[in-house]
């Protein structure tokens, strides 16, 4: 019944598809310059932006979209989501109780609400039910379900009992095979698992470099995958024309991952000054989820989440925010990632206010979810801006997010790939 309800919820008005749109913006936010320009119109040609120009008569064959009451900016990018997952609850066994089929349907629902919230691109950084994110990405790309453009990891590369395992439910070696696709114990196994995942359609690799807050029996500050194991996986990713990102809270695990050659670090809660300087020197992005600590503490306490989770969250939340502020001061590359799935999907934009409260300007926070995030994905020149040649992803919000970044928490309209979806 739950699967039927979720499938039904996906049905809605079909997107308005035109070969060309002429979008009249009340204000057009230039994310490069951090300024809003008046009187601009955006002409699309299929999935791409053809021109940005002072508004005039609607070009022949184009459909005019009147967003003159709104500020228009590029579709947002969230680099740390868990769309293809059952979500976070007090019941540790929830992912095991949720079949791969239902997980995919839940993912379709999550994808729809994420797109409608203005996030036209999302990086899914891991699911307990391995490769369900690949299925979801492909369904979105085929037009079967609405959702953001997805880049997916397929499974966690992790040690047995590590931060990427479903611990504390049944003996881990009795878990279904699809929940252990990335479990490894050596550099050779790291290569083997990485090759397997790329062979099954993933876009990048997710390495578990330290323990996790929301994994039983692991500590965020403790290194897990070794530098050698991570380097082996990174080499496979590079040979495939891709990259790896590392879940890493602890200072030593972060430095191991940077030395191993990852492109980005997820969480980076306990990073030290040396790690910050290393990230800056090597051009490694930090993707720091500075919003969800408050959600975990409040909702987790109310709903009876494991005390171990709540303790680790309390121990990492404020220090992560302090380190985020220091990263801003040092000019370390920071990109937007919210860890959606820990909290309900669709409220991803609440993180912007936390980024601003912890040292960023609104313009910097928006860049983190546009230009900088596109850089992490290797999609410079295609995503993250409204300019000729970029994919036609754009959103409309009331007010000026450069003055009040919370304007991004309520998105009025969305265009993805040149089609009006909201």
N, C-alpha and C positions, 0 to 999 in steps of 0.2 A: 504493500500500500504506500509506504513512504517513497519507494522508487517511482510509483505512478504519479504521486503528487509532485515530486520534483520534476519529472518529465513534463507534466502538464504546465508547471510554472514557467518552463522555458518558452512556451508558446506566447506570442505577443504580436504586435504590429510588425509587419515586415519592414526592413530598413528602406528608406527612400534612396533608390539607386538611379543615378543619372550619369551619363557619360561625362558631364561637365557641370560643376556647381560654381556659382558666383556668390561668395559669402561676404556680406556687408558687415564689417566689424564696427561696433561703437568705439572701441579702442583695441588696438593690436599690440600685444605685449611682445616686444623684441627681447628675447631672453639673453641674447649676446650682449646687448647694450644696457639691459636692465631699465628699459623705458617703455612707455605706452605711446603709440602714435595714433592720431585721430585720422578719420576719413579714408581708411584703407579698405580695399576689397581684395579677396583671395580667389583666384580662378583656378579650378582644378581641371585636370585632364585625365579621366580614368582614376587611377589610384594615386596619382602624383599631383603636386602643386605645379601649375604652369607659370603663373604670374602673381606678383603682389604689387598693387598699384593704387593710385588715388581712385576712389569710386567714380564710376560713370555709368553709362547705359549698360544693361545686361548684354554680354556678348551673345551673338546668334548661337542658338543650340544649347545654351546654358540655362540652368534653373537657378533663380536668384533665391538666396537664403538670407532672410532679414535678421541679423544678429546685432542690429544697430543699438539695442538697449544693453548690450553686454560687452565685457572685456573678453577678447579672444586670445587664446594662447595655445601652444602645441599640446597635443595629447600627452598625458603624464605617463611616466614609466616607474614601476615599482620593481626593484631588483631582488626583493626578498619576500616571496609569497609561497604559500603552500595551498594552491588552488585544488589540486587533485588529492585531497586528504579529507579525513572524517572530521577534523577540527579538534579543539582542545577542550576536554572535560575532566571531571574528577575521576572518571572510570578509566583506569590505565589500559583496560582491555578493549576500548572502543575501536581502535584500528583493526584489531584481530576479529572483532565481531562484525565488522563492516566488510562485505565481500568486495572483490575487485570491481564487479559490475556496479554495485551501489556506490562505491568510491568514485567511479567515473561519472555517474549521474550527479552526485553531490558536487563534483568538480565543475560540471556544466552549469549548475546553479550558481556556484561561486564565481565562475567566469562572467556570467551575465551581470551580476550585481557589481562586479569590479569594473567592467566596461562602462556601465551606466554611471559609475562614480567618477568617470573621467580618466581612468587609467587604460589607455589604448594599447599599452605594451606591458607585459609582466614576465619576469623571470621566475620560474618555479624551481626552487632550490632543494627539492627533495620530497619524497612521499614514502610512507611505510609500505604501501602496496606498489612495488616496483613497476615502472613503465606505464602506470595509469596516466601520468602526465603526458607521455608521448601520445597516447590515444586521444586525450583531451585536446592537445595542440593540433593534431591532425584533423579532428572533428571540426574545430574552429576554422582551420585553414580551408576545409572543404565546404564550409558554409552550413554544416548540419546544426550547429549551435552557435549562438552569439557569444563573443568573448574577446578579450584582448589578444593581440599578437603575442604568442608565447614562445619563450626559450626555456628548454627543460633539461633537467639533470638525470632523470630516470630513477636514480636510487642514490643512497648515501654510500660513499666509500669510507668504511669505518672498521675499527678493530672489533673482534667479538666482545659483546657486552659494553661497547663504547657508546659515545654520544649519538650515534646514528642507528642504534638498535632499539627495539621495543623491549625494554628490560622490565622485570618485576611482574610479569604476567604468567608465563609458563617457561620452563627451561628454554633458553634461546635456540638450542639445537633442535627443538621440536616445533619451532615456528615454521609457517609455510615457506616454501622456497622463494616465492616472490617477495617476501619480506627480508630476505638476506642476500639479495643479488650482489651487493657491494661489500660483503664482509671479507676481510683479508688479514693476513698475518705477516706478509713479507713484500719486498719490492717486486718480486716476480709475480706474486698474486695481484699486486696493485696494477701491473701492466695487463695481466690477463683480464681482470675485472673491468678495467678501463676500455680495453678493446671490445669486450662483450657489450658494454653499454653503447659505445659508438656504433657497433654493428647492429644495435637494435634502435638506432635513430635518435639518440640524445644529441643536444646541441653543445653541451659543455659538461664538465665534471664538478661534483661537489665533494670536497674532502673534509673529513671530520678531524681537525687538528688538535682539538682539546675536548674535554668533557663538556657537558651541556647543562643548562639550567633545567630544562624540561625533559630530562632522561634520568631514570632512577639509577643510583649506584655510580654516578660519574660526577666529577667536580670540575667546574668551569676553568679553574686555574691550572689543571693538570694536563700536560701534553698527552696526546694519544697517538695518531699516526706519526711515524718518525719522519725526519727530513728526507731520508732516503726513499721511504715509501711514497711520500708526496711527490718527490722529484720524478720517480718512475712514472707516476700517473700524469704529471705535467708533460713529460716527454711524449707520451702517447697522444695527449691532447694537441700538442703543437704539431705533431706529425699529421694529425687529422685536420689541421687548419683551425684549431679551436684553442681553448684555454681551460684552466681550472680556477675555481674559487674555493676558499677554505673557511669553514666554520671554525672560529678560534676566538675564545674569550681570553685565555691566559697569555701572559707576556711571552713566555718561552715558546709556546705553540705558535703564536703569531710570527715570531722571528724565524722559527723553523719553516713556516709556510712561505714567508717572503724569500728566504734563501732558496727554497725549492722552486721558486719561479711562478707562484700564483699571480693572477691578475688582480684579484680583490680579496679582501678579508671581511667575513661576515661577523657582526657583533663587535669585536675588538674591545670588549668591555674593560679588560684589565691591562690594556696595552700600557707599556712604560715609555719613558722619553726616548730611549734607544729605539724602540719599535716604531714610534712616530717618525723619528728621523730616518729610519730605514725605509718606511713606506714612502716618505717624501722623496728620498734619493732614488728609489727604484720605480717611482711612478705607479705605486700600487694604491688602488682605491680602497678606502674604508667604507663599509656599508653598515652603519650603526643604527640599530632599531631603538631609538631613544624614547619612543612613545609607549611601548607596550608594557613596560615595567609597572606603571600605575594600574593598568588594566589587570595584569596578573595578580597584583597585590589585593586589589579591591574585589574582583570577581572570584579569584581563586580562593580567597578567604571566605567569601559568602557561600561558595558552592562546595567547599571542603576538598579542594585540591590537595595532593600530598604535601605534608609539612616540609618535606625535603625540597620540593619545588619552590615553596614560598620562601624558605630560608635562603636558597641560592639566588632567588630573584631579589630579595632585600639586600643581599651582599654585593650585587653587581649593578643595581639600577643607578644609584647616584654616582658611583665612580665612573660608570660608562658615560654619563652626561658630562662629568668633569673632564674626562678625556676627549670627548667630542669637542668641547669648548677649546681645549688645548690644541687639538688638531686644526680647528679653524684658525687659531692664532698663528700656527706654524705654516699655514698654507698647504696642508696635506690634502690630497684629492679626496673628496667626500661625495658619495652618491647615495641616492634615496633608496632605502629598503626598510620595510616596516614590519616584516614577519607576520603578515596577515595569515590567518588560520589559527594563530594563538588567540587573536581577538576576532570578532565577526568580520567577514569580508565586506567591503564596501565603505568602510570608514577609514580607509588607508590615509586619506588626506589629513586626518587629525594630527599626524606626525609633523606636518609643516610648522605648526605653532610651537611644538617642542624644539624643533631645530632652531627657530628664531629665538626662543627663550634661552637657548644654550649657545648663543654666540653668533649665529648667522644673521645676515640681513634677509628680508623676504626675497630679494632678487637672488641671493646665493642659494637659498633653499629651493627656489623654483629651478635654478640651473641644475641643482643636484638631481632633480627628477626629470630633467630634459636633456640638456647637452652632456652633462657629466655621465648620466646613466647610459646615454647612447654610446659614449666612449667605452664604457665597460663592456657593452654588448658588441663592440666592433662595428657599430652602425652609424658612425660619424658620416654626415652628409646625406643620411637617409631618414633618421629619426631625431627628434628633439628640437626642431625649429620649424618655423613657417617661412619657407623660402623656396624658390624654384628648384625642382629636382628632388625635393624631400617628399616622402609619403604624405598623403593628405590626411593627417590626423590632427584634429583640433577640437578644442572645447570652449564653451562659453559660460562665463560666470557673471553674477551681478557684482558690481563694485570693482574696486581696483586691488588686486591681491598684493601689489607692491606697497600699498598702504595698510592693508589688513589681510594677512595671508590666510586667515580663516575663511575668506571668500571661496577658497578652493574646496572647502568641506561641503559645499552645496553646488553641484554642477548642473546647470540648466539644460545644456545641449551638448551632444557629442557627435563628431564625425570621425569615422575610422575608414581608412583606405578609400576616401572619396565618397563614402555612403553615409547618409544621415541615419544614425542609430538611436538617437534620443533627441 
